[in-house]
Amino acid sequence: MRIGLVLADLPQYSETFFKYKIKGLIAGGHEVIVFTSGNAGTKPITDYKVKYSLPVMKGNLVLQSLNFFNGILKTLIVSPSRVSKLVSLEKKEGRNFWEALKSVYLNSHIITEDLDRLHFGFATNALRKENIAETIGARMSVSFRGFDINVYPLKNPGCYKLLWKKIDKVHTISDYLHKKAVKIGLPESIPYSKITPAIDLTKFALKNDRGKFHDPVRIVTVGRLNWIKDYETAISSLAILRTDGIKFLYEIIGDGKELERIRFAVYQSGLDDCVKFLGKITHDEIVKRMEASDIYLQTSLQEGFCVSVLEAQAMGLMCIVSDADGLRENVVEGVTGFVAERRRAQSFAEKLIEIIRMSEPERIRIADVARMRVEDEFGIEKQNRLFNEFFLN
């Protein structure tokens, strides 16, 4: 098949799920074209084609107008019938002529391609592109990954009303996200496939010293520094450990706009000497930091699934996650890790203390069960097979 994948940007260093997905489709014999408005400087994976959208219009109004009409004209010359069809479809949905022309501009990099399926990597990627698949005669599908279903519709009620009418299939990374989408309007009649994120098990080997804790205990979190990860609860729970006399070192891997706020929370809690911010590091460096850690902590308020938790389980770290959304499908409470109540520092502190006081053989048993489950359910081979089935059917 000839598959078009629409993304805001080319897959970044942390977005391994997109990289594995693209490589798996190519290995399955499909041709993949990535359509993006993002970073032209990011090096794409070999063997897939990238087409960039026309630039967002900024600056001088006269120059904006010239660029706009120049883009429309070039697209009209190459694909007059498709431009006409897209304008007609847009007007049927109540958009005026100028809004329809804007859609032509926004979709100019897609409208000339012949595709079997057009797939949107996030539901938000499909906004203002709902009619383009019908325009080019392709089937249309979308992925649900977290923010696009959990957060964006709260600020933009009804934003997916047209999208729900146009898609014929849905991919979700968790059952929770599909149920949430149904609550905000997705018809239950639209078929969906749950395909969770997967990891390359050869890169995340089970630790030989699993179950044996360092002194002080080493705790790690990997994730963007933003509000939804709720680092304040993580810090508050560790402050409780400090009060109980438990020594620890907490490493936070990642960057983001909330760095100053989180640093202040650390300072205010008196934990400057035992919390380290490592910033954005490579995937290989993340593996090394996990290998040197004992516990993985994820206090997110909402989470589609979380690949880092899978990686930690694969390596044999004791995992404590919040009861947010897909995390409850990621970790099996008391079997492959532990689930605490979100926003409640005391709940996380109790789980941390339970694990720290647990016997080494019991930790090893949990680590081994977690590894086996990751091998059975979350390997790249299984993900590739399921995605090939998803696009072929």
N, C-alpha and C positions, 0 to 999 in steps of 0.2 A: 504494500500500500504506500501511497504518498501522503504523509502525515504532516500537518502544520501544527506547530506548538507555539502558542502565544504567551509570552512572558513580558513582564515589565522591564527585565534586564536579563543579560546572560547569566547562567548559574554562577553564583559567587562561591568562594572557598568553603563556606559552611553549608551550602545547599547541595549536599551529596545526593539527596533523593532525586533531583533533576538530572544530575550527571549520570547516575546509574540507570535512570529511566531511558534517557536518550541513547546511551550505549547499548542497552538491552534491546531497544527497538531496531537499531542499526544491525545488531548481531542477528536479529530475527529476520533480516532481509528487507526491512522497510527503508524508504527514503524519508529523512526527517529534515524539515525546514523550520528554523526558529524565527519567529517574527517578534521583534522587540523595538522599543523606543529608547532602550537603555544604553549602557556603556559600550561604545564602539571600540574602546581600548582593551576590553577584557578578551583574552584569548579563548576562542571556542574550542570545543572538543573536535578532534580531527574527524572528518567524514560527514559533518552535517553543515548545511548551508544556513547562512544568517542573512535576513533581510531587515533593514532598519526603516522605521517609519520616518516620514518627513519631520523636520524639527518643530518643536513647540514654538509658536510665534511670540517673540518678545521684542521690546524696543520700540523704535519709530513706527507709528501707525501706518504711514505710507508704505514703508518697507515691508511691514507685516502683510498688508493688503496685496502687494506685488508678489510676495512669496506664496501667499495663499492661492491666488488665482493662477500663478505659474504652475503650482503643484496640481491644481484641478485640471488645468489645460493639458498637461503632460499625461495625466491619467486618462483623460477623456480621449486623447489621440490613440493611446494604446488599447483601451478597452471601452469603447463608446457604449456598447450594448449593456455591459455590466454596470457602468456608471449610471445609465438610465434606470436599470433595474433596482439598484441600491437606493437611488433617489425616490423611486416609486414606493419601495417597501418602507422607507423612512416616513414618507408622507402618510402612508396608511396607518402608521402608528401615532399620528398626530403631530409629528414634527414639521415645522414649516420649511420652506424651500432653502433658506439659509442654513438652518440646522442640518438639513439633508446634505448640503454641500460640505459642511464641516465634517460629516461622517465620511464622505468621499475622501476628504483630505486625510483624516485619521486612519483610514483603511487602505490608502493608496498602495502600500507595500504588500498587501494581501490580495487585492482585487484582481491582479493579473495572473495569479497562480491557479493551476488546476490541481485540486487536492481531493483525496478520498474522504479525509476527515480533518476537521479543524478542531483542535483541542485547546482549551484555555487552562493554563497552569493554576490559576486562582480564579474564583468567581469574579473578583474585582477587575481582572484583565478583560472580561467580556463586556464591560460597560461601554456603550457607544459602538460596540462591535456586534450587537445581537443579530443584525441582519446580514452580515457579510458571508456567513456560511451558505445561506440560502441563495445569495447573489451568485456565488461561484459554483453552486451545485454540489457542495460538500455536506456530509453529516457533521453534526456539531455536538461536542461534549465538554464537560468542565470538571475540574478537581476542586474539592473542598479541603482546605488545609488548616483553618483555624481562624485567623484574624478576619478573613473574608466573610465568615459566617457568624463568628462570635461577637465581633466588635463593629465592623463597618456598617451593618444594617441598623445598629442602634443609633448611629449618627445620621443615617440616611434611610429612613423607613420607606419600604416599597421599592428600593433601588433595583431589585431583581425581578420585578413584575414581568417585564418583557423577556428577560432571559429564561424564565421558567417556561414560557410559551415556545421557545425556539430550540431548546436542547432535546436530544433524544436519549441521552445516557449520562450518568453521573459517576465519577470516581470520588470516593471519600477515604480518608486515612483512618477514620474511626466511626463506629456506629453512632456515637454521640453526635458527631457533626451532621450526619444524615438526618437524625431525628430533629436536630435544631433547625436544619434547613426546611424540613417539612412544616415545622411550627411557624416559619416566616413565609410560607407560601409555596414551597416546592410540591408539585403534585406527587402523591404517593405512587401513581401509576407509572412514573418515569423510572425505568430500571436503573439500579445502581450496583456498583461493585466496591466492596471494601478491600483495598489493597494498602496495607500498612507500609510505612517506611521500612527500609531494609539496610543492612550494613554488610560490609565486606569482612567476613569473619577471619580472613587471613591477616587482616591488619589489627585485629583486636583479640589477641590471644589471651587465654585464661591464665591469670597470674599464678605462679608457682607458690607464692607465699600468701595466697588468699586465706582469709580467716584470721591471719595473724596481724594484729594492730600495732602501729608505731606508738611511741611515747615521746611527745604528745600525739594524740590521734590526728590523722590527716584527713581533712574533709575538702571536697572540691565541688564546684558548680560550673557548668559551661552554658553560656547564653548571653544574649544581648542585654545591655544594661538599660532596661526600660521598665515602666511601671508594672506591666503585666507579669513580669517574672517575680515580683514581690520580694526583692532582696531584704527589705526591712524586716519581714517576718523571719527570714533566715537569720539575720543578725540578732534579733530579739531572742530567738530560741537559743543561740549560742551564748548570749549574755546569761541566760538561765544556767547553762552548763558551767560557765565561769563561776557563778554564785555557788554551785554545788562542788566546786573545787576540781572540776575536770579540765585537764590541760588539752589544748587542741591548736591546730593550725588550719585556717580556712583559706583556700585559694579560689578566687573568682576569675574565670577566664572569659574574656569578651569585652567589647567596648560599646559605647552608646551614650545618648544624651543625658542619661540619669546618673552619670559617674559622680558628679559633684554632690548630688543629693545622697547617694549611697555612701560615699566617703564620710559625709557629715554624720550619717546614722552610725557608722562604725566609731567615729570619734566620740559621739554623744554616749555611746554604750560602753566606752572605755576599752575597746577591743583593738586599738591601733597596733598593738604588739603581736597580735595573732591572726590578723586578716590581711591578706595580700591581694592586690589587684594586678593580674598578669597581662591584661589587655588582650588584644587580638593576636593570636599566635597560630602557627600552621597546624594542620591536622596531625602531622607526625609529632609535633611538640605536645599536642593534646594527649596523644596516646602515652607519651612519657610521663606527663603529669598525672594521668589516671593510674598508670602503673605504680606510681609512687604514693598513691592515696589509699585510704581505707574505706571511706564512706562517700557516696555521691548524694548530694542534696538538691532537690528541686521543689521550690515553694510556690510555683506559678499559680496565679489566680485563674488563668485559662491556658489550655495547651491542647493543640490538635492531637499530638501524640508524643513528640520529642525523641529525636534520634539519639541525642547524647545519653539519655537514660538507657536506651538499648545498648549502646556502646559500653556503658559502665557495667551493665549486667553481664555482657559477654566477657568482660575482663575479670569478673568475680568481685567487684566492689559491692558492699552492702548499700542498697539504694533506699532512700527515703524520699517519697514524692507526695505532693498534695493530692487531694481527691478531686482535682480539676479535670473534667472532661475526659480526653483520651488517655490521660495518665493512669486512670483506673483500669484501662484496657491494656496498658503497657506493662504495669507491675501487678502481680497477683499478691494481694495482701497476705503476709505471713508465709508465703511459699517462695516467691522469687525476690521479695523485698517487702517494704512497709509503706503504708499509705496513711498520711496524717490529714487532719482537717485544715483546709485552707484558711488563711488569715489568723490561725490560732498558734502563736509561738509555743504555748505550753504543750500543745499536741505534738509538735515537732520535737520539742525538747525531750518529751517522754519517750518517743521512738528512738532518739539518739542515745539516750541513757540506756534504754533496753538493749540496743545493739552493742554498746560499749561494754556492758556487763555480761553479755552473752558469752558462752563458752566457745572456744576456738573450733571444736568439732561441729557445733551447731552452725556457726557462720560458714564453715566449709560446705556443709550440706546445702544450705540455702544458695550459696554461690554456684555450686555444681548444678542444682536444679534450674537456676536462672540461665546458666550457659546452655543447658540442653534445650530449654524452651526457645531461646534465641536461635539456636541452630535449626530447630524444627520449624519455627514459624516466621523467622525474620531474616532469612538468607537472601542474597542477591538472586540466586537461581530461581527461587520461588517467585520473587517479585517480577523478574523478567518474564516468566511463563504467564503469570496472571495479567501483566500489561499487554502482552501479545494477544492473549485471548480477549481482553477488553477491546482492543482496537479492531480485531478481526471480526468480532461478532456484532 
